[in-house]
């Protein structure tokens, strides 16, 4: 295991914008896996940045959790 893999975020809160999909979701899952409480923020815009759909962030928050660390507030 490398030194970077040992980094923990226990007791920390991470606010990730664009966290419902793509790289934002990958970061949210990684931080949760390393102990952070993660707040998912995403307006749910389509691929050209138009519109909004709160169900996108809600779906990410309700999806599979790593170690149960992704929480819905």
C-alpha positions as CSV (number, residue, x, y, z in Angstrom):
1,X,0.0,0.0,0.0
2,X,1.4,3.4,-0.9
3,X,1.5,6.4,1.4
4,X,-1.4,8.1,-0.6
5,X,-3.6,5.0,0.0
6,X,-3.1,5.4,3.8
7,X,-4.7,8.9,3.8
8,X,-7.9,8.9,5.9
9,X,-10.7,11.5,6.3
10,X,-12.4,10.2,9.4
11,X,-14.3,13.0,11.2
12,X,-14.2,15.2,8.1
13,X,-17.1,16.3,5.9
14,X,-16.6,16.5,2.1
15,X,-19.0,18.6,0.0
16,X,-18.7,17.4,-3.6
17,X,-20.3,19.4,-6.4
18,X,-21.3,17.4,-9.4
19,X,-21.2,14.3,-7.3
20,X,-24.1,12.4,-8.8
21,X,-22.2,11.2,-11.9
22,X,-18.8,10.8,-13.4
23,X,-15.7,11.9,-11.7
24,X,-17.6,13.8,-9.0
25,X,-19.3,10.5,-8.0
26,X,-15.9,8.7,-8.1
27,X,-14.4,11.3,-5.7
28,X,-17.5,11.0,-3.4
29,X,-17.2,7.3,-3.2
30,X,-13.4,7.4,-2.6
31,X,-13.7,10.0,0.2
32,X,-16.5,8.0,1.8
33,X,-14.4,4.8,1.6
34,X,-11.7,6.7,3.4
35,X,-14.0,7.7,6.3
36,X,-15.4,11.1,5.2
37,X,-19.0,12.0,5.6
38,X,-20.0,13.0,2.0
39,X,-22.5,15.7,1.0
40,X,-23.6,15.1,-2.6
41,X,-24.5,18.2,-4.5
42,X,-25.6,18.1,-8.1
43,X,-28.3,20.1,-10.0
44,X,-28.9,17.2,-12.4
45,X,-28.2,19.1,-15.6
46,X,-28.1,17.3,-18.9
47,X,-24.9,16.8,-20.9
48,X,-25.0,20.3,-22.3
49,X,-25.5,21.9,-18.9
50,X,-29.2,22.7,-19.3
51,X,-32.1,22.0,-17.0
52,X,-32.1,20.5,-13.6
53,X,-33.3,17.3,-12.0
54,X,-33.0,16.8,-8.2
55,X,-33.6,13.1,-8.7
56,X,-30.1,12.7,-10.1
57,X,-28.5,13.6,-6.7
58,X,-31.1,11.8,-4.8
59,X,-30.4,8.6,-6.8
60,X,-26.7,8.9,-6.1
61,X,-27.3,9.4,-2.4
62,X,-29.5,6.3,-2.3
63,X,-27.2,4.2,-4.5
64,X,-24.8,1.5,-3.3
65,X,-22.6,2.9,-0.4
66,X,-19.0,2.0,0.3
67,X,-18.9,0.9,4.0
68,X,-22.2,2.7,4.5
69,X,-20.3,6.1,4.6
70,X,-22.5,7.9,2.1
71,X,-25.3,9.4,4.1
72,X,-28.4,11.3,3.3
73,X,-29.2,14.3,5.4
